[in-house]
């Protein structure tokens, strides 16, 4: 009984602090609507289904999956959609496994330049015996160097190129790289984990129209669904053949029901949400720059995504500042990628970005974090609702009964 009490108490403490008293600027996270959370807690969580109809009693779950697939295809104008990915990492795994064989080569962005560490040389490719080469990167403007990359692609002739990254301030050159890739018979994929909600909201870029054969990634960053992954593509094979049972067995059908609800929210509210995210990111960058803070990126256009890079030290080496901000109830990662996706969902706009910049400046200049935390909590309590959702449209009590 003591352990049960401890578990309950820890969850309550987390929710009271993180969900009620902090400003979350981690770009890898978002907040779900009560409706999406309700579907995530549905009784479907205990059930199985499979494409080969091995399990009986699945007809309604199968219809839920079919509905979610249809909505996803509609939003992203894709010929193929798969909601079974357990995470964005598994979506990367699926893409690489479908198109690349052992001892073949992929190209992607180096983690030192903000690329996703999960597909770096010592991660998933090492497990699959796949070689990795990194795309040349322009560190002065935080974008892929197109001319050098094209030359390098012609030299290396990789089997696949994966665009998209963990630190992504600007659209990637999908059109330019896809053009040379087609010429050489190279497959181009786009890891949209961070910017999937912006893509769905038609405010960032459109990889499937720009030349990528597949768009994949996680569903809980700018896309405000449950934690998990998704694959969208212009063709179904070989992706469809490799998923089950090789990579995903039970796909967590309550998550897919919740993801379907999030897809419906994105379809209706995604464009207005994505536009406000980018407005907020630009406003936060502008305010930080005006306060002489070390924001990285080309002058006057510090970001075109949900992220702002505040980098007193090299990327991923700012833990000391991150800890001070945490003491002030401002939650960031150790790279100080500031993501405005969650605060936007809570209804904050440009004026609040200026206030948040002021809080960060105060910490940066050495003010007592506990003093700043008082003002952070005051601001946070003004934004207790979640916006960009269907309000009062379903009986939430049904799902927790």
Secondary structure as the mmCIF struct_conf table of DSSP 4:
data_model
#
loop_
_struct_conf.conf_type_id
_struct_conf.id
_struct_conf.beg_label_comp_id
_struct_conf.beg_label_asym_id
_struct_conf.beg_label_seq_id
_struct_conf.end_label_comp_id
_struct_conf.end_label_asym_id
_struct_conf.end_label_seq_id
HELX_RH_AL_P HELX_RH_AL_P1 UNK A 2 UNK A 18
TURN_TY1_P TURN_TY1_P1 UNK A 19 UNK A 21
STRN STRN1 UNK A 23 UNK A 24
STRN STRN2 UNK A 26 UNK A 26
TURN_TY1_P TURN_TY1_P2 UNK A 27 UNK A 28
HELX_RH_AL_P HELX_RH_AL_P2 UNK A 34 UNK A 40
TURN_TY1_P TURN_TY1_P3 UNK A 41 UNK A 41
BEND BEND1 UNK A 42 UNK A 42
HELX_RH_3T_P HELX_RH_3T_P1 UNK A 43 UNK A 46
TURN_TY1_P TURN_TY1_P4 UNK A 51 UNK A 52
BEND BEND2 UNK A 55 UNK A 57
HELX_RH_AL_P HELX_RH_AL_P3 UNK A 59 UNK A 76
TURN_TY1_P TURN_TY1_P5 UNK A 77 UNK A 77
BEND BEND3 UNK A 79 UNK A 79
STRN STRN3 UNK A 80 UNK A 82
BEND BEND4 UNK A 86 UNK A 87
HELX_RH_AL_P HELX_RH_AL_P4 UNK A 88 UNK A 99
TURN_TY1_P TURN_TY1_P6 UNK A 102 UNK A 103
STRN STRN4 UNK A 105 UNK A 108
HELX_RH_3T_P HELX_RH_3T_P2 UNK A 111 UNK A 113
TURN_TY1_P TURN_TY1_P7 UNK A 114 UNK A 114
HELX_RH_3T_P HELX_RH_3T_P3 UNK A 117 UNK A 119
BEND BEND5 UNK A 120 UNK A 120
TURN_TY1_P TURN_TY1_P8 UNK A 121 UNK A 123
HELX_RH_AL_P HELX_RH_AL_P5 UNK A 124 UNK A 127
TURN_TY1_P TURN_TY1_P9 UNK A 128 UNK A 129
STRN STRN5 UNK A 131 UNK A 134
HELX_LH_PP_P HELX_LH_PP_P1 UNK A 135 UNK A 136
STRN STRN6 UNK A 137 UNK A 138
TURN_TY1_P TURN_TY1_P10 UNK A 139 UNK A 142
STRN STRN7 UNK A 143 UNK A 144
HELX_RH_AL_P HELX_RH_AL_P6 UNK A 146 UNK A 156
BEND BEND6 UNK A 159 UNK A 159
STRN STRN8 UNK A 160 UNK A 163
BEND BEND7 UNK A 166 UNK A 167
BEND BEND8 UNK A 169 UNK A 170
HELX_RH_AL_P HELX_RH_AL_P7 UNK A 174 UNK A 184
TURN_TY1_P TURN_TY1_P11 UNK A 185 UNK A 185
STRN STRN9 UNK A 187 UNK A 191
TURN_TY1_P TURN_TY1_P12 UNK A 193 UNK A 195
HELX_RH_AL_P HELX_RH_AL_P8 UNK A 196 UNK A 200
TURN_TY1_P TURN_TY1_P13 UNK A 201 UNK A 202
BEND BEND9 UNK A 203 UNK A 204
HELX_RH_AL_P HELX_RH_AL_P9 UNK A 207 UNK A 210
TURN_TY1_P TURN_TY1_P14 UNK A 211 UNK A 211
BEND BEND10 UNK A 213 UNK A 213
STRN STRN10 UNK A 214 UNK A 218
BEND BEND11 UNK A 219 UNK A 223
BEND BEND12 UNK A 225 UNK A 225
BEND BEND13 UNK A 227 UNK A 227
STRN STRN11 UNK A 229 UNK A 233
BEND BEND14 UNK A 234 UNK A 234
TURN_TY1_P TURN_TY1_P15 UNK A 237 UNK A 238
HELX_RH_AL_P HELX_RH_AL_P10 UNK A 239 UNK A 243
TURN_TY1_P TURN_TY1_P16 UNK A 244 UNK A 247
BEND BEND15 UNK A 249 UNK A 250
HELX_RH_AL_P HELX_RH_AL_P11 UNK A 253 UNK A 290
TURN_TY1_P TURN_TY1_P17 UNK A 291 UNK A 292
STRN STRN12 UNK A 295 UNK A 295
BEND BEND16 UNK A 297 UNK A 298
TURN_TY1_P TURN_TY1_P18 UNK A 299 UNK A 300
BEND BEND17 UNK A 304 UNK A 306
STRN STRN13 UNK A 307 UNK A 309
STRN STRN14 UNK A 310 UNK A 310
BEND BEND18 UNK A 312 UNK A 314
TURN_TY1_P TURN_TY1_P19 UNK A 315 UNK A 316
HELX_RH_AL_P HELX_RH_AL_P12 UNK A 319 UNK A 327
TURN_TY1_P TURN_TY1_P20 UNK A 328 UNK A 329
STRN STRN15 UNK A 330 UNK A 331
TURN_TY1_P TURN_TY1_P21 UNK A 334 UNK A 335
STRN STRN16 UNK A 337 UNK A 339
HELX_RH_AL_P HELX_RH_AL_P13 UNK A 341 UNK A 345
TURN_TY1_P TURN_TY1_P22 UNK A 346 UNK A 347
HELX_RH_AL_P HELX_RH_AL_P14 UNK A 350 UNK A 364
TURN_TY1_P TURN_TY1_P23 UNK A 365 UNK A 366
HELX_RH_AL_P HELX_RH_AL_P15 UNK A 369 UNK A 381
TURN_TY1_P TURN_TY1_P24 UNK A 382 UNK A 382
BEND BEND19 UNK A 385 UNK A 385
BEND BEND20 UNK A 388 UNK A 389
TURN_TY1_P TURN_TY1_P25 UNK A 391 UNK A 392
BEND BEND21 UNK A 394 UNK A 394
HELX_RH_AL_P HELX_RH_AL_P16 UNK A 396 UNK A 399
TURN_TY1_P TURN_TY1_P26 UNK A 400 UNK A 400
#
